[in-house]
Amino acid sequence: MYWKRSFQVTVLVVAAVACATRQPGDPLKPGFNQFSKQQDIELGRQAAAEIKQQVDIVDNPTLQNYIKGLGTRLARQPESEDYPYEFTLINEGSINAFALPGGPIFLHSGLLDAADTEAQLVGVMAHEIAHVALRHGTSQASKAQMVQLPAVLAGAILGDGGALSQIGQVGLGLGLNALVMKYSRTAEKEADALGARIMSGAGYDPIAMAEFFQKLEEESGGSRPPAFLSSHPSPGNRVELVRAEMQTFPPGDYGAQIGDFQRAKQLVAQLPPPNPPRQQQDVAGAGAAPPSSALSGGFQRVNARTYSLEVPQGWQSYGSQGSSTLTLAPRQGLVQTGRGGVALGYGVVSSTYQPRFSQDLLNGTYELIDELQEMDPGLRVASAPRQTRVQGTAALVTELQGRSPYGGAERDVLLTVPHAGGMYYLLLVGPQAQFNQLQPAFERIVSSIRFR
């Protein structure tokens, strides 16, 4: 193996590069994002239309109008930004809510059932509005583009037409799961802080939001947490963080109550059993099988903007012509998942990366790995980076492990090379059990890399 022939690099302790810690009351602004606000809106509109075809929308105008009234009051606050917010109640007993870029927000009926007060329900809605206003969905998708995480690949399934498919075609890899994936703890802390400001402006006590999230954590008792906590991890000390934020607010009256909350809870209790999700029915049994035999046949050269490489005949390139980011895989290397997403079971991801904090290759590699792990917390470093060479240039190889979409362990080999003021990287992906079968093709791909 080309990485076995290389030698071990002395493991360095990588100092964490910390951005200045935000203090309570400091302005909150959207972070890194490759999308425009109008693209956020278009993405959210198209994704919401797809979701509405898959879920059981509550058929009760009184409940829908109640949710809409609460949401409209929150959306009027200046911190919510000028997005076309839309609020939809889904007939689903689990405790969850999620926001799409540009304004569509969905709440499960189980959330209303679990809330003790209108302020607690409003707290969740304000938190979701904050995710929209801070553009967390497309910020994470931009990072996925930057590192092209296989778990959010979707270009092969989305089809033609519309914003979602156009984004898939240019290599951003956005399935519906990519737009509502698990947020980072930093994003959760920001959404708590901005959500508290939105609640306060609307006349609700922001502590109700933090106390409700804390209640969910305590009631889960270490067992399987509610779906909301799975996608919205606790940043810790939520009540204390919100109280600190509130110290910077002007005095306010927190007695708002715009509807009959108890009546709404009664109507939720009377809802019929939810219909099974149609998307789950559609994709049942659609998973591909892992490779069962060694790859054979010729190779074809694929050209990107600043590099080229060879891949086996029959592999397809998911990414636009001239793009710096390509996902290269056979069709059977893509595994369809729920909610319109597609995972890369085996193949390669090839792209460039510009470290934000590091100038040397080793620290830049760890920075890239940090980005990957933020997107997929199950990914871990299996061995320290080792040195090799690519076209005479010193490079690093890092072994990673994750969970394969086929089930079982996944082996990921990350190659990083200094390139164009940043780094070029190649991520080789395959099931651990079949990796030896894929290895000859992977070695050929690495040896074929040519920089322009």
RACORTA-V545583 format. One record per residue. N is the residue number from 0. RES is the residue in three letters. BURIAL is + if it has 9 or more other ideal C-beta (glycine too) atoms within 8 Angstrom, else -. Layout:
n=<N;N>
res=<RES;RES>
burial=<BURIAL;BURIAL>
//
This chain:
n=<0;1;2;3;4;5;6;7;8;9;10;11;12;13;14;15;16;17;18;19;20;21;22;23;24;25;26;27;28;29;30;31;32;33;34;35;36;37;38;39;40;41;42;43;44;45;46;47;48;49;50;51;52;53;54;55;56;57;58;59;60;61;62;63;64;65;66;67;68;69;70;71;72;73;74;75;76;77;78;79;80;81;82;83;84;85;86;87;88;89;90;91;92;93;94;95;96;97;98;99;100;101;102;103;104;105;106;107;108;109;110;111;112;113;114;115;116;117;118;119;120;121;122;123;124;125;126;127;128;129;130;131;132;133;134;135;136;137;138;139;140;141;142;143;144;145;146;147;148;149;150;151;152;153;154;155;156;157;158;159;160;161;162;163;164;165;166;167;168;169;170;171;172;173;174;175;176;177;178;179;180;181;182;183;184;185;186;187;188;189;190;191;192;193;194;195;196;197;198;199;200;201;202;203;204;205;206;207;208;209;210;211;212;213;214;215;216;217;218;219;220;221;222;223;224;225;226;227;228;229;230;231;232;233;234;235;236;237;238;239;240;241;242;243;244;245;246;247;248;249;250;251;252;253;254;255;256;257;258;259;260;261;262;263;264;265;266;267;268;269;270;271;272;273;274;275;276;277;278;279;280;281;282;283;284;285;286;287;288;289;290;291;292;293;294;295;296;297;298;299;300;301;302;303;304;305;306;307;308;309;310;311;312;313;314;315;316;317;318;319;320;321;322;323;324;325;326;327;328;329;330;331;332;333;334;335;336;337;338;339;340;341;342;343;344;345;346;347;348;349;350;351;352;353;354;355;356;357;358;359;360;361;362;363;364;365;366;367;368;369;370;371;372;373;374;375;376;377;378;379;380;381;382;383;384;385;386;387;388;389;390;391;392;393;394;395;396;397;398;399;400;401;402;403;404;405;406;407;408;409;410;411;412;413;414;415;416;417;418;419;420;421;422;423;424;425;426;427;428;429;430;431;432;433;434;435;436;437;438;439;440;441;442;443;444;445;446;447;448;449;450;451>
res=<MET;TYR;TRP;LYS;ARG;SER;PHE;GLN;VAL;THR;VAL;LEU;VAL;VAL;ALA;ALA;VAL;ALA;CYS;ALA;THR;ARG;GLN;PRO;GLY;ASP;PRO;LEU;LYS;PRO;GLY;PHE;ASN;GLN;PHE;SER;LYS;GLN;GLN;ASP;ILE;GLU;LEU;GLY;ARG;GLN;ALA;ALA;ALA;GLU;ILE;LYS;GLN;GLN;VAL;ASP;ILE;VAL;ASP;ASN;PRO;THR;LEU;GLN;ASN;TYR;ILE;LYS;GLY;LEU;GLY;THR;ARG;LEU;ALA;ARG;GLN;PRO;GLU;SER;GLU;ASP;TYR;PRO;TYR;GLU;PHE;THR;LEU;ILE;ASN;GLU;GLY;SER;ILE;ASN;ALA;PHE;ALA;LEU;PRO;GLY;GLY;PRO;ILE;PHE;LEU;HIS;SER;GLY;LEU;LEU;ASP;ALA;ALA;ASP;THR;GLU;ALA;GLN;LEU;VAL;GLY;VAL;MET;ALA;HIS;GLU;ILE;ALA;HIS;VAL;ALA;LEU;ARG;HIS;GLY;THR;SER;GLN;ALA;SER;LYS;ALA;GLN;MET;VAL;GLN;LEU;PRO;ALA;VAL;LEU;ALA;GLY;ALA;ILE;LEU;GLY;ASP;GLY;GLY;ALA;LEU;SER;GLN;ILE;GLY;GLN;VAL;GLY;LEU;GLY;LEU;GLY;LEU;ASN;ALA;LEU;VAL;MET;LYS;TYR;SER;ARG;THR;ALA;GLU;LYS;GLU;ALA;ASP;ALA;LEU;GLY;ALA;ARG;ILE;MET;SER;GLY;ALA;GLY;TYR;ASP;PRO;ILE;ALA;MET;ALA;GLU;PHE;PHE;GLN;LYS;LEU;GLU;GLU;GLU;SER;GLY;GLY;SER;ARG;PRO;PRO;ALA;PHE;LEU;SER;SER;HIS;PRO;SER;PRO;GLY;ASN;ARG;VAL;GLU;LEU;VAL;ARG;ALA;GLU;MET;GLN;THR;PHE;PRO;PRO;GLY;ASP;TYR;GLY;ALA;GLN;ILE;GLY;ASP;PHE;GLN;ARG;ALA;LYS;GLN;LEU;VAL;ALA;GLN;LEU;PRO;PRO;PRO;ASN;PRO;PRO;ARG;GLN;GLN;GLN;ASP;VAL;ALA;GLY;ALA;GLY;ALA;ALA;PRO;PRO;SER;SER;ALA;LEU;SER;GLY;GLY;PHE;GLN;ARG;VAL;ASN;ALA;ARG;THR;TYR;SER;LEU;GLU;VAL;PRO;GLN;GLY;TRP;GLN;SER;TYR;GLY;SER;GLN;GLY;SER;SER;THR;LEU;THR;LEU;ALA;PRO;ARG;GLN;GLY;LEU;VAL;GLN;THR;GLY;ARG;GLY;GLY;VAL;ALA;LEU;GLY;TYR;GLY;VAL;VAL;SER;SER;THR;TYR;GLN;PRO;ARG;PHE;SER;GLN;ASP;LEU;LEU;ASN;GLY;THR;TYR;GLU;LEU;ILE;ASP;GLU;LEU;GLN;GLU;MET;ASP;PRO;GLY;LEU;ARG;VAL;ALA;SER;ALA;PRO;ARG;GLN;THR;ARG;VAL;GLN;GLY;THR;ALA;ALA;LEU;VAL;THR;GLU;LEU;GLN;GLY;ARG;SER;PRO;TYR;GLY;GLY;ALA;GLU;ARG;ASP;VAL;LEU;LEU;THR;VAL;PRO;HIS;ALA;GLY;GLY;MET;TYR;TYR;LEU;LEU;LEU;VAL;GLY;PRO;GLN;ALA;GLN;PHE;ASN;GLN;LEU;GLN;PRO;ALA;PHE;GLU;ARG;ILE;VAL;SER;SER;ILE;ARG;PHE;ARG>
burial=<-;+;+;-;-;+;-;-;+;-;-;-;-;-;-;-;-;-;-;-;-;-;-;+;-;-;-;-;-;-;-;-;+;-;+;-;+;-;+;+;+;+;+;+;+;+;+;+;-;+;+;+;-;+;+;+;+;+;-;-;-;-;+;+;-;+;+;+;+;+;+;+;+;+;+;-;+;-;+;+;-;-;+;-;+;-;+;+;+;+;+;+;-;-;+;+;+;+;+;+;+;+;+;+;+;+;+;+;+;+;+;+;+;-;+;-;-;+;+;+;+;+;+;+;+;+;+;+;+;+;+;+;+;+;+;+;+;+;+;+;+;+;+;+;+;+;+;+;+;+;+;+;+;+;+;+;+;+;-;-;-;-;+;+;+;-;+;+;-;+;+;+;+;+;+;+;+;+;+;+;+;-;+;+;+;-;+;+;+;+;+;+;+;+;+;+;+;+;+;+;+;+;+;+;-;+;+;+;+;+;+;+;+;+;+;+;+;-;-;+;-;-;-;-;+;+;+;+;+;+;+;+;+;+;+;-;-;+;+;-;+;+;+;-;+;+;-;-;+;-;-;-;-;+;-;+;-;-;+;-;+;-;-;+;+;-;+;+;-;-;+;-;-;+;-;-;+;+;+;+;-;-;+;-;-;-;-;+;-;+;+;-;-;-;+;-;-;-;+;+;-;+;-;+;-;+;+;+;+;+;+;+;-;-;+;+;+;+;+;-;-;-;+;-;+;+;+;+;+;+;-;-;+;+;+;+;+;-;+;+;+;+;+;+;+;+;+;+;+;+;+;+;+;-;+;-;-;+;-;-;+;+;+;+;+;+;+;+;+;-;+;+;+;-;+;+;-;-;+;-;-;-;-;-;+;+;+;+;-;+;-;-;-;-;+;+;+;+;+;+;+;+;-;+;+;+;-;+;+;+;+;+;+;+;+;+;+;+;+;-;-;+;+;+;+;+;+;+;+;+;+;+;-;+;+;-;+;+;+;-;+;+;+;+;+;+;-;+;+;-;-;->
//
